[in-house]
Amino acid sequence: MKLQRSTGILLGVAIALAATVTIIETRKGTQSSDSKTLYGFTEADVSSFAINLDGSRLAFAKTDDDTWQMTEPESAPADPSAIAFLLNIITSDTVKETVTVNPNQLDTYGLDDPTAIVDLMVNEENHTLTVGDKDFSETSLYVMTEPAVAAADSVDIYLIPSRLESGLERPQDEWLLADAEEDAAAEPDDATADEPQDADNPAQSE
């Protein structure tokens, strides 16, 4: 009798644990781990993009000679290293985890009121990256690769390294190419510096 009672208790505990896990997974959404990237295209495929962050917008476009130009809020040559850093993260960083949720659960991940939205133009097609909150470890960010549709049954949310934040939250002047002409103008002209003083200047001889 004691053995049967112990077995019954263990069985009850197992059922309770299974029910708890089911409830947690239902609340969090279906999760899976994979080794894919956010998009199927590469950094080189992006022809233009815009960052909408904290009420401001920065936009960039690739020119015919494959250099980058800031187009909003001003027109100026862009720093290629800053561009490459961000686009490499977006196109190359591995997804840590995929969470499938209902559209009404987006607020759990900070995606109902995004931290940032990045619009990417690739082969004349627009792609939208929506950036939400960090996870509990503060090392990853929740993102969506396409806008959520309210009528959809489910939405895939991806967890990627939080270094994306560093790529996005760059001051405007750090997106611009350093002006080499200003640096050159600040240096003295060699010909002028080496030019000898006129010894026959009457003003000096008096």
Stockholm file with secondary structure:
# STOCKHOLM 1.0

chainA/1-206         MKLQRSTGILLGVAIALAATVTIIETRKGTQSSDSKTLYGFTEADVSSFAINLDGSRLAFAKTDDDTWQMTEPESAPADPSAIAFLLNIITSDTVKETVTVNPNQLDTYGLDDPTAIVDLMVNEENHTLTVGDKDFSETSLYVMTEPAVAAADSVDIYLIPSRLESGLERPQDEWLLADAEEDAAAEPDDATADEPQDADNPAQSE
#=GR chainA/1-206 SS CHHHHHHHHHHHHHHHHHHHHHHHHHHHCEEECCCCBSCSSCGGGEEEEEEEETTEEEEEEECTTSCEEEEESSCEEBCHHHHHHHHHHHHHSBCCEEEEECGGGGGGGTCSSCSEEEEEEETTEEEEEEEEEECTTSSEEEEESSCCCTTCSCEEEEEEETHHHHHHSCCGGGGBCCCHHHHHHHSCCHHHHHCCCCTTCHHHHC
#=GC SS_cons         CHHHHHHHHHHHHHHHHHHHHHHHHHHHCEEECCCCBSCSSCGGGEEEEEEEETTEEEEEEECTTSCEEEEESSCEEBCHHHHHHHHHHHHHSBCCEEEEECGGGGGGGTCSSCSEEEEEEETTEEEEEEEEEECTTSSEEEEESSCCCTTCSCEEEEEEETHHHHHHSCCGGGGBCCCHHHHHHHSCCHHHHHCCCCTTCHHHHC
//
